[in-house]
Amino acid sequence: MADAANKYSQNVSGAYYVDDQCIDCDLCRETAPANFKRDDDGGHSYLYKQPESDEERNLCEEALTGCPVEAIGRDGEE
């Protein structure tokens, strides 16, 4: 389960985030490319844009549930 205390500083403020468990598998970037990007230096994903539509929110949820190491979190803020 993702931990907000360990989220990457690149994440934009809001409900969704990626924490330091990320293994750079690319699932979130493939699933929700409008919201997730790769930090090439750190070798991990981060949330660069919070979802702004139901479609983006659904894709972020799909990425959250599909993440193999549960590195994507949602803390309830929106």
mmCIF file of the N, C-alpha and C atoms, coordinates in Angstrom:
data_MODEL
# 
_entry.id   MODEL 
# 
loop_
_atom_site.group_PDB 
_atom_site.id 
_atom_site.type_symbol 
_atom_site.label_atom_id 
_atom_site.label_alt_id 
_atom_site.label_comp_id 
_atom_site.label_asym_id 
_atom_site.label_entity_id 
_atom_site.label_seq_id 
_atom_site.pdbx_PDB_ins_code 
_atom_site.Cartn_x 
_atom_site.Cartn_y 
_atom_site.Cartn_z 
_atom_site.occupancy 
_atom_site.B_iso_or_equiv 
_atom_site.pdbx_formal_charge 
_atom_site.auth_seq_id 
_atom_site.auth_comp_id 
_atom_site.auth_asym_id 
_atom_site.auth_atom_id 
_atom_site.pdbx_PDB_model_num 
ATOM 1   N N  . MET A 1 1  ? 0.837   -1.173 0.000   1.00 0.00 ? 1  MET A N  1 
ATOM 2   C CA . MET A 1 1  ? 0.000   0.000  0.000   1.00 0.00 ? 1  MET A CA 1 
ATOM 3   C C  . MET A 1 1  ? 0.889   1.247  0.000   1.00 0.00 ? 1  MET A C  1 
ATOM 4   N N  . ALA A 1 2  ? 0.564   2.194  -0.864  1.00 0.00 ? 2  ALA A N  1 
ATOM 5   C CA . ALA A 1 2  ? 1.339   3.429  -0.969  1.00 0.00 ? 2  ALA A CA 1 
ATOM 6   C C  . ALA A 1 2  ? 1.247   4.222  0.330   1.00 0.00 ? 2  ALA A C  1 
ATOM 7   N N  . ASP A 1 3  ? 2.324   4.938  0.622   1.00 0.00 ? 3  ASP A N  1 
ATOM 8   C CA . ASP A 1 3  ? 2.408   5.717  1.853   1.00 0.00 ? 3  ASP A CA 1 
ATOM 9   C C  . ASP A 1 3  ? 2.683   7.177  1.499   1.00 0.00 ? 3  ASP A C  1 
ATOM 10  N N  . ALA A 1 4  ? 1.751   8.056  1.846   1.00 0.00 ? 4  ALA A N  1 
ATOM 11  C CA . ALA A 1 4  ? 1.888   9.478  1.529   1.00 0.00 ? 4  ALA A CA 1 
ATOM 12  C C  . ALA A 1 4  ? 3.155   10.073 2.140   1.00 0.00 ? 4  ALA A C  1 
ATOM 13  N N  . ALA A 1 5  ? 3.629   9.520  3.233   1.00 0.00 ? 5  ALA A N  1 
ATOM 14  C CA . ALA A 1 5  ? 4.852   10.025 3.861   1.00 0.00 ? 5  ALA A CA 1 
ATOM 15  C C  . ALA A 1 5  ? 6.085   9.757  3.002   1.00 0.00 ? 5  ALA A C  1 
ATOM 16  N N  . ASN A 1 6  ? 5.980   8.804  2.066   1.00 0.00 ? 6  ASN A N  1 
ATOM 17  C CA . ASN A 1 6  ? 7.111   8.432  1.216   1.00 0.00 ? 6  ASN A CA 1 
ATOM 18  C C  . ASN A 1 6  ? 6.896   8.800  -0.246  1.00 0.00 ? 6  ASN A C  1 
ATOM 19  N N  . LYS A 1 7  ? 5.972   9.719  -0.526  1.00 0.00 ? 7  LYS A N  1 
ATOM 20  C CA . LYS A 1 7  ? 5.721   10.066 -1.922  1.00 0.00 ? 7  LYS A CA 1 
ATOM 21  C C  . LYS A 1 7  ? 6.835   10.933 -2.481  1.00 0.00 ? 7  LYS A C  1 
ATOM 22  N N  . TYR A 1 8  ? 7.051   10.803 -3.776  1.00 0.00 ? 8  TYR A N  1 
ATOM 23  C CA . TYR A 1 8  ? 8.093   11.578 -4.439  1.00 0.00 ? 8  TYR A CA 1 
ATOM 24  C C  . TYR A 1 8  ? 7.726   13.053 -4.475  1.00 0.00 ? 8  TYR A C  1 
ATOM 25  N N  . SER A 1 9  ? 8.728   13.897 -4.353  1.00 0.00 ? 9  SER A N  1 
ATOM 26  C CA . SER A 1 9  ? 8.508   15.342 -4.325  1.00 0.00 ? 9  SER A CA 1 
ATOM 27  C C  . SER A 1 9  ? 8.005   15.878 -5.663  1.00 0.00 ? 9  SER A C  1 
ATOM 28  N N  . GLN A 1 10 ? 8.220   15.150 -6.758  1.00 0.00 ? 10 GLN A N  1 
ATOM 29  C CA . GLN A 1 10 ? 7.762   15.613 -8.070  1.00 0.00 ? 10 GLN A CA 1 
ATOM 30  C C  . GLN A 1 10 ? 6.244   15.539 -8.228  1.00 0.00 ? 10 GLN A C  1 
ATOM 31  N N  . ASN A 1 11 ? 5.575   14.730 -7.413  1.00 0.00 ? 11 ASN A N  1 
ATOM 32  C CA . ASN A 1 11 ? 4.122   14.615 -7.514  1.00 0.00 ? 11 ASN A CA 1 
ATOM 33  C C  . ASN A 1 11 ? 3.479   15.985 -7.317  1.00 0.00 ? 11 ASN A C  1 
ATOM 34  N N  . VAL A 1 12 ? 2.490   16.299 -8.162  1.00 0.00 ? 12 VAL A N  1 
ATOM 35  C CA . VAL A 1 12 ? 1.739   17.532 -7.944  1.00 0.00 ? 12 VAL A CA 1 
ATOM 36  C C  . VAL A 1 12 ? 0.810   17.319 -6.756  1.00 0.00 ? 12 VAL A C  1 
ATOM 37  N N  . SER A 1 13 ? 0.470   18.393 -6.119  1.00 0.00 ? 13 SER A N  1 
ATOM 38  C CA . SER A 1 13 ? -0.394  18.338 -4.950  1.00 0.00 ? 13 SER A CA 1 
ATOM 39  C C  . SER A 1 13 ? -1.789  17.839 -5.332  1.00 0.00 ? 13 SER A C  1 
ATOM 40  N N  . GLY A 1 14 ? -2.365  17.012 -4.481  1.00 0.00 ? 14 GLY A N  1 
ATOM 41  C CA . GLY A 1 14 ? -3.707  16.495 -4.721  1.00 0.00 ? 14 GLY A CA 1 
ATOM 42  C C  . GLY A 1 14 ? -3.856  15.070 -4.233  1.00 0.00 ? 14 GLY A C  1 
ATOM 43  N N  . ALA A 1 15 ? -4.927  14.452 -4.654  1.00 0.00 ? 15 ALA A N  1 
ATOM 44  C CA . ALA A 1 15 ? -5.296  13.142 -4.134  1.00 0.00 ? 15 ALA A CA 1 
ATOM 45  C C  . ALA A 1 15 ? -4.343  12.014 -4.538  1.00 0.00 ? 15 ALA A C  1 
ATOM 46  N N  . TYR A 1 16 ? -3.931  11.976 -5.781  1.00 0.00 ? 16 TYR A N  1 
ATOM 47  C CA . TYR A 1 16 ? -3.119  10.863 -6.278  1.00 0.00 ? 16 TYR A CA 1 
ATOM 48  C C  . TYR A 1 16 ? -1.634  11.186 -6.172  1.00 0.00 ? 16 TYR A C  1 
ATOM 49  N N  . TYR A 1 17 ? -0.826  10.141 -5.971  1.00 0.00 ? 17 TYR A N  1 
ATOM 50  C CA . TYR A 1 17 ? 0.623   10.294 -5.877  1.00 0.00 ? 17 TYR A CA 1 
ATOM 51  C C  . TYR A 1 17 ? 1.292   8.950  -6.110  1.00 0.00 ? 17 TYR A C  1 
ATOM 52  N N  . VAL A 1 18 ? 2.607   8.985  -6.320  1.00 0.00 ? 18 VAL A N  1 
ATOM 53  C CA . VAL A 1 18 ? 3.441   7.788  -6.434  1.00 0.00 ? 18 VAL A CA 1 
ATOM 54  C C  . VAL A 1 18 ? 4.470   7.872  -5.311  1.00 0.00 ? 18 VAL A C  1 
ATOM 55  N N  . ASP A 1 19 ? 4.684   6.743  -4.615  1.00 0.00 ? 19 ASP A N  1 
ATOM 56  C CA . ASP A 1 19 ? 5.671   6.749  -3.534  1.00 0.00 ? 19 ASP A CA 1 
ATOM 57  C C  . ASP A 1 19 ? 6.940   6.001  -3.938  1.00 0.00 ? 19 ASP A C  1 
ATOM 58  N N  . ASP A 1 20 ? 7.867   5.884  -2.999  1.00 0.00 ? 20 ASP A N  1 
ATOM 59  C CA . ASP A 1 20 ? 9.197   5.346  -3.293  1.00 0.00 ? 20 ASP A CA 1 
ATOM 60  C C  . ASP A 1 20 ? 9.249   3.829  -3.494  1.00 0.00 ? 20 ASP A C  1 
ATOM 61  N N  . GLN A 1 21 ? 8.111   3.169  -3.538  1.00 0.00 ? 21 GLN A N  1 
ATOM 62  C CA . GLN A 1 21 ? 8.078   1.741  -3.864  1.00 0.00 ? 21 GLN A CA 1 
ATOM 63  C C  . GLN A 1 21 ? 8.095   1.494  -5.374  1.00 0.00 ? 21 GLN A C  1 
ATOM 64  N N  . CYS A 1 22 ? 7.934   2.547  -6.168  1.00 0.00 ? 22 CYS A N  1 
ATOM 65  C CA . CYS A 1 22 ? 7.840   2.427  -7.629  1.00 0.00 ? 22 CYS A CA 1 
ATOM 66  C C  . CYS A 1 22 ? 9.051   1.692  -8.200  1.00 0.00 ? 22 CYS A C  1 
ATOM 67  N N  . ILE A 1 23 ? 8.786   0.722  -9.077  1.00 0.00 ? 23 ILE A N  1 
ATOM 68  C CA . ILE A 1 23 ? 9.847   -0.046 -9.720  1.00 0.00 ? 23 ILE A CA 1 
ATOM 69  C C  . ILE A 1 23 ? 10.002  0.321  -11.198 1.00 0.00 ? 23 ILE A C  1 
ATOM 70  N N  . ASP A 1 24 ? 9.372   1.414  -11.621 1.00 0.00 ? 24 ASP A N  1 
ATOM 71  C CA . ASP A 1 24 ? 9.512   1.923  -12.988 1.00 0.00 ? 24 ASP A CA 1 
ATOM 72  C C  . ASP A 1 24 ? 9.039   0.908  -14.036 1.00 0.00 ? 24 ASP A C  1 
ATOM 73  N N  . CYS A 1 25 ? 7.917   0.247  -13.750 1.00 0.00 ? 25 CYS A N  1 
ATOM 74  C CA . CYS A 1 25 ? 7.420   -0.786 -14.662 1.00 0.00 ? 25 CYS A CA 1 
ATOM 75  C C  . CYS A 1 25 ? 6.694   -0.216 -15.877 1.00 0.00 ? 25 CYS A C  1 
ATOM 76  N N  . ASP A 1 26 ? 6.305   1.062  -15.845 1.00 0.00 ? 26 ASP A N  1 
ATOM 77  C CA . ASP A 1 26 ? 5.649   1.756  -16.959 1.00 0.00 ? 26 ASP A CA 1 
ATOM 78  C C  . ASP A 1 26 ? 4.137   1.549  -17.010 1.00 0.00 ? 26 ASP A C  1 
ATOM 79  N N  . LEU A 1 27 ? 3.558   0.739  -16.138 1.00 0.00 ? 27 LEU A N  1 
ATOM 80  C CA . LEU A 1 27 ? 2.117   0.475  -16.197 1.00 0.00 ? 27 LEU A CA 1 
ATOM 81  C C  . LEU A 1 27 ? 1.297   1.758  -16.077 1.00 0.00 ? 27 LEU A C  1 
ATOM 82  N N  . CYS A 1 28 ? 1.615   2.599  -15.109 1.00 0.00 ? 28 CYS A N  1 
ATOM 83  C CA . CYS A 1 28 ? 0.821   3.815  -14.910 1.00 0.00 ? 28 CYS A CA 1 
ATOM 84  C C  . CYS A 1 28 ? 0.968   4.770  -16.089 1.00 0.00 ? 28 CYS A C  1 
ATOM 85  N N  . ARG A 1 29 ? 2.166   4.869  -16.640 1.00 0.00 ? 29 ARG A N  1 
ATOM 86  C CA . ARG A 1 29 ? 2.392   5.771  -17.777 1.00 0.00 ? 29 ARG A CA 1 
ATOM 87  C C  . ARG A 1 29 ? 1.685   5.268  -19.020 1.00 0.00 ? 29 ARG A C  1 
ATOM 88  N N  . GLU A 1 30 ? 1.588   3.973  -19.168 1.00 0.00 ? 30 GLU A N  1 
ATOM 89  C CA . GLU A 1 30 ? 0.848   3.396  -20.295 1.00 0.00 ? 30 GLU A CA 1 
ATOM 90  C C  . GLU A 1 30 ? -0.661  3.552  -20.095 1.00 0.00 ? 30 GLU A C  1 
ATOM 91  N N  . THR A 1 31 ? -1.117  3.371  -18.863 1.00 0.00 ? 31 THR A N  1 
ATOM 92  C CA . THR A 1 31 ? -2.541  3.407  -18.549 1.00 0.00 ? 31 THR A CA 1 
ATOM 93  C C  . THR A 1 31 ? -3.093  4.828  -18.547 1.00 0.00 ? 31 THR A C  1 
ATOM 94  N N  . ALA A 1 32 ? -2.370  5.742  -17.926 1.00 0.00 ? 32 ALA A N  1 
ATOM 95  C CA . ALA A 1 32 ? -2.843  7.124  -17.784 1.00 0.00 ? 32 ALA A CA 1 
ATOM 96  C C  . ALA A 1 32 ? -1.730  8.101  -18.177 1.00 0.00 ? 32 ALA A C  1 
ATOM 97  N N  . PRO A 1 33 ? -1.382  8.139  -19.460 1.00 0.00 ? 33 PRO A N  1 
ATOM 98  C CA . PRO A 1 33 ? -0.257  8.982  -19.895 1.00 0.00 ? 33 PRO A CA 1 
ATOM 99  C C  . PRO A 1 33 ? -0.492  10.478 -19.707 1.00 0.00 ? 33 PRO A C  1 
ATOM 100 N N  . ALA A 1 34 ? -1.727  10.889 -19.576 1.00 0.00 ? 34 ALA A N  1 
ATOM 101 C CA . ALA A 1 34 ? -2.015  12.310 -19.353 1.00 0.00 ? 34 ALA A CA 1 
ATOM 102 C C  . ALA A 1 34 ? -1.706  12.731 -17.921 1.00 0.00 ? 34 ALA A C  1 
ATOM 103 N N  . ASN A 1 35 ? -1.450  11.768 -17.042 1.00 0.00 ? 35 ASN A N  1 
ATOM 104 C CA . ASN A 1 35 ? -1.272  12.075 -15.627 1.00 0.00 ? 35 ASN A CA 1 
ATOM 105 C C  . ASN A 1 35 ? 0.074   11.641 -15.042 1.00 0.00 ? 35 ASN A C  1 
ATOM 106 N N  . PHE A 1 36 ? 0.679   10.610 -15.589 1.00 0.00 ? 36 PHE A N  1 
ATOM 107 C CA . PHE A 1 36 ? 1.935   10.085 -15.050 1.00 0.00 ? 36 PHE A CA 1 
ATOM 108 C C  . PHE A 1 36 ? 3.083   10.312 -16.025 1.00 0.00 ? 36 PHE A C  1 
ATOM 109 N N  . LYS A 1 37 ? 4.241   10.636 -15.475 1.00 0.00 ? 37 LYS A N  1 
ATOM 110 C CA . LYS A 1 37 ? 5.470   10.774 -16.260 1.00 0.00 ? 37 LYS A CA 1 
ATOM 111 C C  . LYS A 1 37 ? 6.584   10.021 -15.556 1.00 0.00 ? 37 LYS A C  1 
ATOM 112 N N  . ARG A 1 38 ? 7.701   9.867  -16.273 1.00 0.00 ? 38 ARG A N  1 
ATOM 113 C CA . ARG A 1 38 ? 8.874   9.178  -15.737 1.00 0.00 ? 38 ARG A CA 1 
ATOM 114 C C  . ARG A 1 38 ? 9.932   10.192 -15.338 1.00 0.00 ? 38 ARG A C  1 
ATOM 115 N N  . ASP A 1 39 ? 10.521  9.993  -14.189 1.00 0.00 ? 39 ASP A N  1 
ATOM 116 C CA . ASP A 1 39 ? 11.701  10.750 -13.777 1.00 0.00 ? 39 ASP A CA 1 
ATOM 117 C C  . ASP A 1 39 ? 12.890  9.955  -14.298 1.00 0.00 ? 39 ASP A C  1 
ATOM 118 N N  . ASP A 1 40 ? 13.487  10.417 -15.378 1.00 0.00 ? 40 ASP A N  1 
ATOM 119 C CA . ASP A 1 40 ? 14.585  9.681  -16.008 1.00 0.00 ? 40 ASP A CA 1 
ATOM 120 C C  . ASP A 1 40 ? 15.798  9.553  -15.100 1.00 0.00 ? 40 ASP A C  1 
ATOM 121 N N  . ASP A 1 41 ? 16.066  10.566 -14.303 1.00 0.00 ? 41 ASP A N  1 
ATOM 122 C CA . ASP A 1 41 ? 17.221  10.510 -13.406 1.00 0.00 ? 41 ASP A CA 1 
ATOM 123 C C  . ASP A 1 41 ? 16.991  9.537  -12.256 1.00 0.00 ? 41 ASP A C  1 
ATOM 124 N N  . GLY A 1 42 ? 15.774  9.549  -11.705 1.00 0.00 ? 42 GLY A N  1 
ATOM 125 C CA . GLY A 1 42 ? 15.477  8.701  -10.553 1.00 0.00 ? 42 GLY A CA 1 
ATOM 126 C C  . GLY A 1 42 ? 14.988  7.315  -10.916 1.00 0.00 ? 42 GLY A C  1 
ATOM 127 N N  . GLY A 1 43 ? 14.549  7.128  -12.179 1.00 0.00 ? 43 GLY A N  1 
ATOM 128 C CA . GLY A 1 43 ? 14.059  5.821  -12.606 1.00 0.00 ? 43 GLY A CA 1 
ATOM 129 C C  . GLY A 1 43 ? 12.763  5.427  -11.932 1.00 0.00 ? 43 GLY A C  1 
ATOM 130 N N  . HIS A 1 44 ? 11.821  6.375  -11.884 1.00 0.00 ? 44 HIS A N  1 
ATOM 131 C CA . HIS A 1 44 ? 10.511  6.076  -11.303 1.00 0.00 ? 44 HIS A CA 1 
ATOM 132 C C  . HIS A 1 44 ? 9.450   6.981  -11.942 1.00 0.00 ? 44 HIS A C  1 
ATOM 133 N N  . SER A 1 45 ? 8.206   6.628  -11.707 1.00 0.00 ? 45 SER A N  1 
ATOM 134 C CA . SER A 1 45 ? 7.097   7.441  -12.187 1.00 0.00 ? 45 SER A CA 1 
ATOM 135 C C  . SER A 1 45 ? 6.665   8.422  -11.108 1.00 0.00 ? 45 SER A C  1 
ATOM 136 N N  . TYR A 1 46 ? 5.957   9.451  -11.534 1.00 0.00 ? 46 TYR A N  1 
ATOM 137 C CA . TYR A 1 46 ? 5.345   10.399 -10.606 1.00 0.00 ? 46 TYR A CA 1 
ATOM 138 C C  . TYR A 1 46 ? 4.100   10.990 -11.272 1.00 0.00 ? 46 TYR A C  1 
ATOM 139 N N  . LEU A 1 47 ? 3.244   11.559 -10.472 1.00 0.00 ? 47 LEU A N  1 
ATOM 140 C CA . LEU A 1 47 ? 2.023   12.160 -10.985 1.00 0.00 ? 47 LEU A CA 1 
ATOM 141 C C  . LEU A 1 47 ? 2.299   13.627 -11.280 1.00 0.00 ? 47 LEU A C  1 
ATOM 142 N N  . TYR A 1 48 ? 2.254   13.992 -12.572 1.00 0.00 ? 48 TYR A N  1 
ATOM 143 C CA . TYR A 1 48 ? 2.542   15.375 -12.933 1.00 0.00 ? 48 TYR A CA 1 
ATOM 144 C C  . TYR A 1 48 ? 1.288   16.200 -13.128 1.00 0.00 ? 48 TYR A C  1 
ATOM 145 N N  . LYS A 1 49 ? 0.127   15.530 -13.190 1.00 0.00 ? 49 LYS A N  1 
ATOM 146 C CA . LYS A 1 49 ? -1.140  16.247 -13.334 1.00 0.00 ? 49 LYS A CA 1 
ATOM 147 C C  . LYS A 1 49 ? -2.245  15.436 -12.676 1.00 0.00 ? 49 LYS A C  1 
ATOM 148 N N  . GLN A 1 50 ? -2.948  16.045 -11.741 1.00 0.00 ? 50 GLN A N  1 
ATOM 149 C CA . GLN A 1 50 ? -4.090  15.373 -11.118 1.00 0.00 ? 50 GLN A CA 1 
ATOM 150 C C  . GLN A 1 50 ? -5.192  15.209 -12.167 1.00 0.00 ? 50 GLN A C  1 
ATOM 151 N N  . PRO A 1 51 ? -6.002  14.153 -12.047 1.00 0.00 ? 51 PRO A N  1 
ATOM 152 C CA . PRO A 1 51 ? -7.083  13.961 -13.025 1.00 0.00 ? 51 PRO A CA 1 
ATOM 153 C C  . PRO A 1 51 ? -8.066  15.126 -12.997 1.00 0.00 ? 51 PRO A C  1 
ATOM 154 N N  . GLU A 1 52 ? -8.480  15.539 -14.196 1.00 0.00 ? 52 GLU A N  1 
ATOM 155 C CA . GLU A 1 52 ? -9.393  16.670 -14.335 1.00 0.00 ? 52 GLU A CA 1 
ATOM 156 C C  . GLU A 1 52 ? -10.738 16.283 -14.931 1.00 0.00 ? 52 GLU A C  1 
ATOM 157 N N  . SER A 1 53 ? -10.915 15.014 -15.228 1.00 0.00 ? 53 SER A N  1 
ATOM 158 C CA . SER A 1 53 ? -12.174 14.546 -15.801 1.00 0.00 ? 53 SER A CA 1 
ATOM 159 C C  . SER A 1 53 ? -12.470 13.150 -15.259 1.00 0.00 ? 53 SER A C  1 
ATOM 160 N N  . ASP A 1 54 ? -13.688 12.702 -15.462 1.00 0.00 ? 54 ASP A N  1 
ATOM 161 C CA . ASP A 1 54 ? -14.037 11.343 -15.033 1.00 0.00 ? 54 ASP A CA 1 
ATOM 162 C C  . ASP A 1 54 ? -13.174 10.313 -15.750 1.00 0.00 ? 54 ASP A C  1 
ATOM 163 N N  . GLU A 1 55 ? -12.895 10.542 -17.028 1.00 0.00 ? 55 GLU A N  1 
ATOM 164 C CA . GLU A 1 55 ? -12.079 9.597  -17.786 1.00 0.00 ? 55 GLU A CA 1 
ATOM 165 C C  . GLU A 1 55 ? -10.667 9.518  -17.199 1.00 0.00 ? 55 GLU A C  1 
ATOM 166 N N  . GLU A 1 56 ? -10.058 10.673 -16.926 1.00 0.00 ? 56 GLU A N  1 
ATOM 167 C CA . GLU A 1 56 ? -8.716  10.667 -16.327 1.00 0.00 ? 56 GLU A CA 1 
ATOM 168 C C  . GLU A 1 56 ? -8.739  10.037 -14.941 1.00 0.00 ? 56 GLU A C  1 
ATOM 169 N N  . ARG A 1 57 ? -9.761  10.316 -14.164 1.00 0.00 ? 57 ARG A N  1 
ATOM 170 C CA . ARG A 1 57 ? -9.885  9.741  -12.815 1.00 0.00 ? 57 ARG A CA 1 
ATOM 171 C C  . ARG A 1 57 ? -9.993  8.221  -12.916 1.00 0.00 ? 57 ARG A C  1 
ATOM 172 N N  . ASN A 1 58 ? -10.800 7.745  -13.849 1.00 0.00 ? 58 ASN A N  1 
ATOM 173 C CA . ASN A 1 58 ? -10.954 6.295  -14.028 1.00 0.00 ? 58 ASN A CA 1 
ATOM 174 C C  . ASN A 1 58 ? -9.633  5.643  -14.432 1.00 0.00 ? 58 ASN A C  1 
ATOM 175 N N  . LEU A 1 59 ? -8.869  6.312  -15.301 1.00 0.00 ? 59 LEU A N  1 
ATOM 176 C CA . LEU A 1 59 ? -7.577  5.765  -15.716 1.00 0.00 ? 59 LEU A CA 1 
ATOM 177 C C  . LEU A 1 59 ? -6.570  5.778  -14.570 1.00 0.00 ? 59 LEU A C  1 
ATOM 178 N N  . CYS A 1 60 ? -6.602  6.815  -13.743 1.00 0.00 ? 60 CYS A N  1 
ATOM 179 C CA . CYS A 1 60 ? -5.724  6.842  -12.563 1.00 0.00 ? 60 CYS A CA 1 
ATOM 180 C C  . CYS A 1 60 ? -6.097  5.739  -11.588 1.00 0.00 ? 60 CYS A C  1 
ATOM 181 N N  . GLU A 1 61 ? -7.379  5.491  -11.427 1.00 0.00 ? 61 GLU A N  1 
ATOM 182 C CA . GLU A 1 61 ? -7.828  4.391  -10.561 1.00 0.00 ? 61 GLU A CA 1 
ATOM 183 C C  . GLU A 1 61 ? -7.383  3.047  -11.127 1.00 0.00 ? 61 GLU A C  1 
ATOM 184 N N  . GLU A 1 62 ? -7.453  2.907  -12.449 1.00 0.00 ? 62 GLU A N  1 
ATOM 185 C CA . GLU A 1 62 ? -7.006  1.668  -13.091 1.00 0.00 ? 62 GLU A CA 1 
ATOM 186 C C  . GLU A 1 62 ? -5.504  1.472  -12.848 1.00 0.00 ? 62 GLU A C  1 
ATOM 187 N N  . ALA A 1 63 ? -4.733  2.547  -12.961 1.00 0.00 ? 63 ALA A N  1 
ATOM 188 C CA . ALA A 1 63 ? -3.300  2.463  -12.690 1.00 0.00 ? 63 ALA A CA 1 
ATOM 189 C C  . ALA A 1 63 ? -3.049  2.118  -11.230 1.00 0.00 ? 63 ALA A C  1 
ATOM 190 N N  . LEU A 1 64 ? -3.806  2.735  -10.326 1.00 0.00 ? 64 LEU A N  1 
ATOM 191 C CA . LEU A 1 64 ? -3.656  2.471  -8.893  1.00 0.00 ? 64 LEU A CA 1 
ATOM 192 C C  . LEU A 1 64 ? -3.909  0.996  -8.588  1.00 0.00 ? 64 LEU A C  1 
ATOM 193 N N  . THR A 1 65 ? -4.991  0.445  -9.105  1.00 0.00 ? 65 THR A N  1 
ATOM 194 C CA . THR A 1 65 ? -5.315  -0.951 -8.802  1.00 0.00 ? 65 THR A CA 1 
ATOM 195 C C  . THR A 1 65 ? -4.404  -1.933 -9.537  1.00 0.00 ? 65 THR A C  1 
ATOM 196 N N  . GLY A 1 66 ? -3.838  -1.502 -10.666 1.00 0.00 ? 66 GLY A N  1 
ATOM 197 C CA . GLY A 1 66 ? -2.977  -2.394 -11.442 1.00 0.00 ? 66 GLY A CA 1 
ATOM 198 C C  . GLY A 1 66 ? -1.517  -2.362 -11.046 1.00 0.00 ? 66 GLY A C  1 
ATOM 199 N N  . CYS A 1 67 ? -1.108  -1.372 -10.278 1.00 0.00 ? 67 CYS A N  1 
ATOM 200 C CA . CYS A 1 67 ? 0.302   -1.236 -9.904  1.00 0.00 ? 67 CYS A CA 1 
ATOM 201 C C  . CYS A 1 67 ? 0.776   -2.497 -9.173  1.00 0.00 ? 67 CYS A C  1 
ATOM 202 N N  . PRO A 1 68 ? 1.813   -3.163 -9.701  1.00 0.00 ? 68 PRO A N  1 
ATOM 203 C CA . PRO A 1 68 ? 2.245   -4.437 -9.114  1.00 0.00 ? 68 PRO A CA 1 
ATOM 204 C C  . PRO A 1 68 ? 2.864   -4.318 -7.727  1.00 0.00 ? 68 PRO A C  1 
ATOM 205 N N  . VAL A 1 69 ? 3.319   -3.123 -7.351  1.00 0.00 ? 69 VAL A N  1 
ATOM 206 C CA . VAL A 1 69 ? 3.930   -2.946 -6.033  1.00 0.00 ? 69 VAL A CA 1 
ATOM 207 C C  . VAL A 1 69 ? 3.149   -1.967 -5.152  1.00 0.00 ? 69 VAL A C  1 
ATOM 208 N N  . GLU A 1 70 ? 1.962   -1.595 -5.590  1.00 0.00 ? 70 GLU A N  1 
ATOM 209 C CA . GLU A 1 70 ? 1.076   -0.691 -4.847  1.00 0.00 ? 70 GLU A CA 1 
ATOM 210 C C  . GLU A 1 70 ? 1.771   0.623  -4.484  1.00 0.00 ? 70 GLU A C  1 
ATOM 211 N N  . ALA A 1 71 ? 2.482   1.193  -5.462  1.00 0.00 ? 71 ALA A N  1 
ATOM 212 C CA . ALA A 1 71 ? 3.195   2.443  -5.235  1.00 0.00 ? 71 ALA A CA 1 
ATOM 213 C C  . ALA A 1 71 ? 2.348   3.675  -5.522  1.00 0.00 ? 71 ALA A C  1 
ATOM 214 N N  . ILE A 1 72 ? 1.139   3.496  -6.048  1.00 0.00 ? 72 ILE A N  1 
ATOM 215 C CA . ILE A 1 72 ? 0.254   4.617  -6.332  1.00 0.00 ? 72 ILE A CA 1 
ATOM 216 C C  . ILE A 1 72 ? -0.758  4.725  -5.201  1.00 0.00 ? 72 ILE A C  1 
ATOM 217 N N  . GLY A 1 73 ? -0.913  5.936  -4.702  1.00 0.00 ? 73 GLY A N  1 
ATOM 218 C CA . GLY A 1 73 ? -1.846  6.162  -3.620  1.00 0.00 ? 73 GLY A CA 1 
ATOM 219 C C  . GLY A 1 73 ? -2.859  7.238  -3.940  1.00 0.00 ? 73 GLY A C  1 
ATOM 220 N N  . ARG A 1 74 ? -3.903  7.237  -3.155  1.00 0.00 ? 74 ARG A N  1 
ATOM 221 C CA . ARG A 1 74 ? -4.945  8.277  -3.235  1.00 0.00 ? 74 ARG A CA 1 
ATOM 222 C C  . ARG A 1 74 ? -5.308  8.585  -1.803  1.00 0.00 ? 74 ARG A C  1 
ATOM 223 N N  . ASP A 1 75 ? -5.109  9.820  -1.383  1.00 0.00 ? 75 ASP A N  1 
ATOM 224 C CA . ASP A 1 75 ? -5.324  10.148 0.018   1.00 0.00 ? 75 ASP A CA 1 
ATOM 225 C C  . ASP A 1 75 ? -6.679  10.780 0.308   1.00 0.00 ? 75 ASP A C  1 
ATOM 226 N N  . GLY A 1 76 ? -7.540  10.863 -0.678  1.00 0.00 ? 76 GLY A N  1 
ATOM 227 C CA . GLY A 1 76 ? -8.878  11.367 -0.430  1.00 0.00 ? 76 GLY A CA 1 
ATOM 228 C C  . GLY A 1 76 ? -9.098  12.814 -0.799  1.00 0.00 ? 76 GLY A C  1 
ATOM 229 N N  . GLU A 1 77 ? -8.018  13.589 -0.920  1.00 0.00 ? 77 GLU A N  1 
ATOM 230 C CA . GLU A 1 77 ? -8.166  14.983 -1.364  1.00 0.00 ? 77 GLU A CA 1 
ATOM 231 C C  . GLU A 1 77 ? -8.515  15.004 -2.835  1.00 0.00 ? 77 GLU A C  1 
ATOM 232 N N  . GLU A 1 78 ? -9.296  15.978 -3.225  1.00 0.00 ? 78 GLU A N  1 
ATOM 233 C CA . GLU A 1 78 ? -9.520  16.179 -4.662  1.00 0.00 ? 78 GLU A CA 1 
ATOM 234 C C  . GLU A 1 78 ? -9.818  17.599 -4.937  1.00 0.00 ? 78 GLU A C  1 
# 
